Amino acid sequence: GKIEPIEMQIGEGLLKVVSMGFLVDNEESALMWRGLILNRAVQHFCEDVAWGPMDYLIIDMPPGTG
């Protein structure tokens, strides 16, 4: 199946969130991804998450990665 995003009610809208940070065991760990690995992670989030209908898709990348 697809990854289910976390859903948060914001006013009248619904915000769906997926983060690589959700997959890290240690909150102090930094993900230092670049190039092909980073591209595949973004592709994975776009293709393998059950987003459903949406008006916007916002991708927040750490400095130096995009």
C-alpha positions as CSV (number, residue, x, y, z in Angstrom):
1,G,0.0,0.0,0.0
2,K,0.9,3.6,0.0
3,I,2.2,5.7,2.8
4,E,-0.6,7.5,4.7
5,P,0.3,11.2,5.5
6,I,-0.4,12.6,8.9
7,E,-3.5,14.9,8.7
8,M,-4.0,18.2,10.6
9,Q,-7.0,20.3,10.6
10,I,-6.0,24.0,9.9
11,G,-9.0,26.3,10.1
12,E,-11.5,25.1,7.5
13,G,-8.7,23.2,5.6
14,L,-6.8,19.9,6.0
15,L,-3.0,19.8,5.9
16,K,-1.4,16.4,5.0
17,V,2.2,16.0,6.1
18,V,5.0,13.5,5.4
19,S,8.6,14.1,6.5
20,M,11.8,12.2,6.3
21,G,12.2,13.2,9.9
22,F,9.4,10.8,10.8
23,L,11.6,7.9,9.6
24,V,14.6,8.8,11.7
25,D,15.0,7.0,15.1
26,N,17.1,9.8,16.7
27,E,15.7,13.4,16.5
28,E,19.3,14.7,16.8
29,S,20.3,12.8,13.6
30,A,20.7,14.9,10.5
31,L,19.9,13.6,7.0
32,M,22.7,14.7,4.7
33,W,21.2,13.6,1.4
34,R,22.2,15.0,-2.0
35,G,22.0,14.2,-5.7
36,L,20.4,10.9,-6.7
37,I,19.4,9.8,-3.2
38,L,17.6,13.1,-2.6
39,N,15.9,13.0,-6.0
40,R,14.6,9.5,-5.3
41,A,13.3,10.5,-1.8
42,V,11.3,13.4,-3.4
43,Q,10.1,11.1,-6.1
44,H,9.1,8.5,-3.5
45,F,7.1,11.2,-1.6
46,C,5.3,12.3,-4.8
47,E,4.5,8.8,-6.1
48,D,4.1,6.6,-3.0
49,V,2.1,8.7,-0.6
50,A,-1.7,8.6,-0.6
51,W,-2.1,12.3,-0.9
52,G,-5.6,12.2,-2.5
53,P,-7.0,15.4,-4.1
54,M,-5.0,18.5,-3.2
55,D,-4.8,22.2,-4.1
56,Y,-1.1,22.7,-3.3
57,L,2.0,20.6,-2.8
58,I,4.8,22.3,-0.8
59,I,8.2,20.7,-0.6
60,D,10.5,22.1,2.1
61,M,14.2,21.2,1.6
62,P,17.0,21.9,3.9
63,P,19.6,24.6,2.8
64,G,22.1,23.3,0.3
65,T,20.0,20.4,-1.0
66,G,17.9,22.0,-3.7
